[in-house]
């Protein structure tokens, strides 16, 4: 039996589920805006030393930690210039951030702790101990609530460790790739279309957000995939015929043998 139809074209709406790390308008860089801060004091000395704070650490799976260590060099024939006082260094010295330093002058710019033998973080050309960087600069991960001392992922108006921003299905890091939201959960592009996407009946590839598509013969089609089965003439906006769910133009409506 041959049926005749008329067709309307629509624009696929993904219900605003399409998103990406770039859609937040913030590039996923580690550099942050420097806040203003100061130290308040009432002029009195503490009665007892402050408790020792644990050293901040980058997420155990993050490879690109911001924490660096200065290199120690012995005295020699080389007499470099100190990056702090701009004077010649005679004796052992440190090398960090591409500059040389007197050991006693390579300190945190906020608390003045010596950075000669501990980790430091560079922020806008200045050096901070890990504690001060954590207090004043490091963002908080939305998932684990720990401070981020490595690469930062900016997504959904929040900040994340790379290995904390995961696809809800495959549990792999999404990083800076395109992702989609479903019930508030992020999904990588492949899993989203596998679980929630609509497939084109013609090419069997997913109909993505923004694609033009047609509803015909009880199936969705890309507008470019809905063509005559015999001559591949587009049937968009045309009267068409079908035979066992095969779309046909008027010319070939009675020629296909199935």
C-alpha positions, 0 to 999 in steps of 0.5 A, a space after each residue: 500500500 502506498 501512502 501520501 503525506 505532506 511535511 513540516 520542518 522543525 528546529 531541534 530544541 535540546 531544552 538548553 541542555 547543551 553547554 561547555 567549559 567555554 560557555 561560562 565565558 571564563 577560560 580555564 586558566 590557573 591565573 586569578 584576579 589578585 584580591 586586596 588583603 591585609 593583616 589586622 593586629 591589635 598590637 599584642 603578642 600571642 600568648 602561645 605559638 599558632 598551631 602548625 597548619 598542614 601543608 596544602 597539596 594539589 589534588 592527588 590526580 592533578 598533574 599540572 600543580 602550581 607548586 614549584 621548588 627553587 633550585 640550589 646552586 653552589 658558589 662558583 665562577 658565575 656571579 648572577 644578579 639577585 632578582 630581589 635586590 638586584 645586586 651581585 650574588 657572591 656565594 651559593 644562590 637559588 634559581 627560581 622563575 628564571 631568576 637568581 636569588 640570595 637565599 635569604 631574600 627569596 621569601 613569601 611576599 605576604 608572610 615573609 616565610 623563607 621559600 628556599 627549601 619549601 614549595 612556592 607558587 608564583 602569582 602575577 610575578 610575585 611568590 607566595 608560600 603555599 599557605 598564603 596562596 591557598 588563603 588568598 588566591 586558590 579557588 575552592 573545588 565545587 565537588 570536594 571543597 578542597 583548595 585547587 593548587 593545580 589546573 582549574 576547570 571553570 564550568 557551571 559558574 563554579 570551579 573544579 579540580 580536573 579530576 572532580 569534574 566528571 561525566 555522570 555516566 562514564 566518570 571520566 574527566 570532561 576537561 575542556 570538552 563539550 558537555 551537556 546537562 541532564 537533570 543538573 548532571 554533566 555528561 560528555 557528548 558521546 554519553 549524552 547522545 547515547 543515553 538521551 539523544 535522538 537519532 536520525 532514521 536516515 543516517 543513524 547519527 544523533 540530531 544535535 542541538 541546533 540541527 534542523 530536523 523533520 518528523 515523518 513516518 513516525 521517525 525523526 530525520 535530519 532535513 538533509 537525510 529525508 530524501 527519496 529512497 530511489 533518486 535521493 531527491 530532497 523531500 523537504 517541504 514536498 508532498 511525498 509517498 511511502 512504501 513500508 516506511 521508505 520515503 519516495 518522491 511522486 515520480 518513483 512512488 510506484 517503481 520501488 519493489 519491496 
